[in-house]
Amino acid sequence: MNTVAQDVSEMRLEAWLEATPRSWRDVLSVFIEVGEKLAAAHAAGVLYQEITLDQIVVLPDGHADVRDLMPARLDVPKVGLGSLRTAAIPLEQRLAEMKSTESVAYMAPEQFRGRSADARSNQFSFGVGLYRALYRHAPFDHEWAVSQAGESRRTPLGSIHFDLLIKSFDRATLVNLAREVLSGNLRPSPEDTDVPVWLDSILRRILQTDPDERYPSMRHLLDALTKGAQGVAPGLPEPAGPWARWSTIGGIGLVALLVALVLAWLGRAR
């Protein structure tokens, strides 16, 4: 995998994105490296809370790293390798622990419902960051949604955890964000984007409201991203090499010859 274009000093991802135009391949290269670090942590039984753009840095050599991640709390001792069980953490406490209210924008739907982060929640946060880096706007945007559908649309706010509503940093902002995330009202990609369809499809899968509809693991997600970056759209067969293409042509020719022989035999039989 090629590394991203080099910068003269370490940069937070937002600053790196603003410094010069970045292609979707540059952005994806950064996030694949971040995803590898998350996958390794998950394999070791370590989970994190939200993964935000502010926690991603691009190093002077062009590689990516993550900083200041807050570990999720384990409810019981690990049972076997790679156990990822966590306890429910009151969201009021989670908000108080956040270094920035911006972190709320990376919370998964299940966290809005009062559950603690798990591997699939990390996948969702990763997707929010990748979406923002590629499209330069948030995937869940209340103002955009209102402009499209009006204030009267149905939303599942009954499922939001009550702790979020009683001592939040900004009740209106939080409720509006929860409305979009819990309803799965994902903003479409810009019409003028050069981000390929396969990558947009992966983004929409990892930003699903139901955790079961995301990838089974970060490793599965990384496999899909890597194959896509190598020119293999996820879900499609590997591109055939020259020998395979000639074999296909030869097979088609053989079938055509057999059909011709059968037709000739039928013609003589008459």
MOGI-V200792 format. One record per residue. N is the residue number from 1. RES is the residue in one small letter. PHI is phi in radians with two decimals (NA if undefined). OMEGA is omega in degrees with one decimal (none if undefined). Layout:
n = <N/N>
res = <RES/RES>
phi = <PHI/PHI>
omega = <OMEGA/OMEGA>
This chain:
n = <1/2/3/4/5/6/7/8/9/10/11/12/13/14/15/16/17/18/19/20/21/22/23/24/25/26/27/28/29/30/31/32/33/34/35/36/37/38/39/40/41/42/43/44/45/46/47/48/49/50/51/52/53/54/55/56/57/58/59/60/61/62/63/64/65/66/67/68/69/70/71/72/73/74/75/76/77/78/79/80/81/82/83/84/85/86/87/88/89/90/91/92/93/94/95/96/97/98/99/100/101/102/103/104/105/106/107/108/109/110/111/112/113/114/115/116/117/118/119/120/121/122/123/124/125/126/127/128/129/130/131/132/133/134/135/136/137/138/139/140/141/142/143/144/145/146/147/148/149/150/151/152/153/154/155/156/157/158/159/160/161/162/163/164/165/166/167/168/169/170/171/172/173/174/175/176/177/178/179/180/181/182/183/184/185/186/187/188/189/190/191/192/193/194/195/196/197/198/199/200/201/202/203/204/205/206/207/208/209/210/211/212/213/214/215/216/217/218/219/220/221/222/223/224/225/226/227/228/229/230/231/232/233/234/235/236/237/238/239/240/241/242/243/244/245/246/247/248/249/250/251/252/253/254/255/256/257/258/259/260/261/262/263/264/265/266/267/268/269/270>
res = <m/n/t/v/a/q/d/v/s/e/m/r/l/e/a/w/l/e/a/t/p/r/s/w/r/d/v/l/s/v/f/i/e/v/g/e/k/l/a/a/a/h/a/a/g/v/l/y/q/e/i/t/l/d/q/i/v/v/l/p/d/g/h/a/d/v/r/d/l/m/p/a/r/l/d/v/p/k/v/g/l/g/s/l/r/t/a/a/i/p/l/e/q/r/l/a/e/m/k/s/t/e/s/v/a/y/m/a/p/e/q/f/r/g/r/s/a/d/a/r/s/n/q/f/s/f/g/v/g/l/y/r/a/l/y/r/h/a/p/f/d/h/e/w/a/v/s/q/a/g/e/s/r/r/t/p/l/g/s/i/h/f/d/l/l/i/k/s/f/d/r/a/t/l/v/n/l/a/r/e/v/l/s/g/n/l/r/p/s/p/e/d/t/d/v/p/v/w/l/d/s/i/l/r/r/i/l/q/t/d/p/d/e/r/y/p/s/m/r/h/l/l/d/a/l/t/k/g/a/q/g/v/a/p/g/l/p/e/p/a/g/p/w/a/r/w/s/t/i/g/g/i/g/l/v/a/l/l/v/a/l/v/l/a/w/l/g/r/a/r>
phi = <NA/-1.28/-1.43/-1.28/-1.03/-1.34/-2.04/-1.35/-2.62/-1.11/-2.39/-1.10/-1.03/-1.03/-1.16/-1.09/-1.16/-1.46/-1.14/-2.84/-1.00/-2.05/-1.35/-1.11/-1.19/-1.07/-1.10/-1.11/-1.05/-1.06/-1.26/-1.13/-1.13/-1.10/-1.07/-1.10/-1.18/-1.18/-1.08/-1.13/-1.13/-1.07/-1.10/-1.57/1.47/-1.81/-2.06/-2.16/-1.38/-1.15/-1.90/-1.92/-1.06/-1.19/-1.62/-1.76/-2.18/-1.85/-1.42/-0.99/-1.49/1.61/-1.41/-1.96/-2.54/-2.14/-2.31/1.04/-1.30/-1.68/-1.14/-1.31/-1.61/-1.51/-1.52/-2.46/-0.99/-1.07/-1.92/1.41/-1.22/1.34/-1.13/-2.18/-1.35/-2.37/-1.57/-1.19/-2.03/-0.97/-1.20/-1.03/-1.18/-1.04/-1.13/-1.15/-1.41/-1.16/-1.28/-2.56/-1.14/-1.07/-1.06/-1.03/-1.15/-1.83/-1.28/-1.38/-0.95/-1.14/-1.27/-1.09/-1.54/1.74/-1.61/-1.43/-1.23/-2.27/-1.06/-1.32/-1.18/-1.04/-1.08/-1.12/-1.03/-1.01/-1.18/-1.06/-1.12/-1.13/-1.05/-1.09/-1.18/-1.36/-1.82/1.10/-2.63/-1.30/-1.25/-2.10/-2.33/-1.10/-1.08/-1.12/-1.08/-1.12/-1.13/-1.59/-2.20/1.45/-1.29/-1.51/-1.19/-1.35/-2.39/-1.61/-1.23/-1.08/-1.64/-1.25/-1.19/-1.10/-0.97/-1.21/-1.62/-1.74/-2.43/-1.50/-1.17/-2.75/-0.99/-1.12/-1.09/-1.14/-1.09/-1.13/-1.15/-1.04/-0.99/-1.28/-1.18/-1.23/-1.57/1.14/-1.47/-1.32/-1.22/-1.21/-1.24/-1.07/-1.18/-1.69/-1.29/-1.82/-1.14/-1.15/-1.06/-1.08/-1.27/-1.09/-1.13/-1.11/-0.99/-1.20/-1.28/-1.33/-1.79/-1.19/-1.13/-1.46/-0.99/-1.17/-1.59/-1.47/-1.21/-1.04/-2.78/-1.08/-1.10/-1.09/-1.10/-1.12/-1.06/-1.15/-1.14/-1.16/-1.09/-1.09/-1.14/-1.54/1.67/-1.93/-1.08/-0.94/1.60/-1.88/-1.16/-1.05/-1.12/-1.32/-1.39/-0.99/-1.11/-1.13/-1.15/-1.16/-1.10/-1.13/-1.09/-1.10/-1.11/-1.10/-1.12/-1.10/-1.07/-1.08/-1.12/-1.10/-1.07/-1.10/-1.13/-1.11/-1.11/-1.13/-1.13/-1.12/-1.10/-1.23/-1.12/-1.31>
omega = <179.0/175.9/-179.3/-179.6/-174.2/172.1/-174.7/-179.5/177.6/-177.1/168.2/-171.6/-180.0/178.9/178.3/179.1/-177.6/-173.2/-179.1/179.2/179.0/177.4/178.1/177.6/176.0/-179.4/-178.3/178.8/177.0/-174.4/175.0/177.2/176.8/179.1/177.3/178.8/177.9/179.3/178.5/177.9/179.0/179.9/178.0/179.1/-178.4/177.9/179.3/169.8/-176.2/172.7/-173.5/177.1/-177.8/-179.2/-179.3/178.0/173.5/-174.8/-179.5/179.9/177.9/177.9/-176.3/176.5/176.7/-176.2/169.0/176.6/-179.9/-179.1/171.3/-176.7/179.7/-178.6/-177.8/174.7/-178.4/175.6/-178.0/-177.7/172.6/178.0/-173.9/-178.0/177.8/178.4/173.1/179.7/180.0/-175.9/174.2/177.9/178.9/-179.8/179.7/-178.4/-176.2/177.4/-179.1/176.9/177.4/-179.3/-179.5/-178.0/-178.8/-178.9/177.3/-179.6/-178.7/176.2/174.0/-179.6/173.9/178.2/178.1/-177.1/170.8/-175.9/-179.1/173.5/174.8/177.7/178.7/178.3/176.5/179.8/177.0/179.7/-179.9/177.9/-179.2/-177.9/-178.6/-171.4/177.3/167.1/-175.6/179.1/179.2/-170.7/-176.0/-178.3/177.0/-177.9/179.1/179.7/-178.5/-170.1/-178.5/-175.4/-171.1/-175.5/-176.4/178.2/-174.6/-176.4/177.8/-176.6/-179.7/-178.1/-172.8/179.7/-178.5/-173.3/-172.5/-178.7/-179.5/-179.0/-179.2/-172.8/-176.1/-179.8/-178.5/179.5/179.8/177.7/178.9/178.5/-177.1/-177.2/-176.9/177.3/-179.6/-175.8/-175.2/-179.1/-179.9/178.2/179.1/-178.6/-175.9/-178.0/172.9/176.2/-176.6/-177.1/-177.2/-179.5/176.5/179.1/177.3/178.0/-177.2/176.8/-176.8/176.7/176.6/178.4/180.0/-179.7/-178.7/-179.6/174.6/178.5/-179.5/-179.1/175.1/178.5/176.9/178.3/-179.1/177.2/179.5/-179.9/-178.5/178.1/178.7/179.9/179.1/177.0/178.0/179.5/-179.4/178.6/179.1/179.9/176.2/177.8/-176.7/174.3/-178.0/-178.7/179.7/179.0/178.3/176.9/179.1/179.1/179.1/178.7/178.3/179.3/179.3/178.0/179.4/178.8/179.0/177.7/-179.9/179.3/178.6/179.5/178.8/178.8/178.7/179.4/178.6/-179.1/178.8/none>
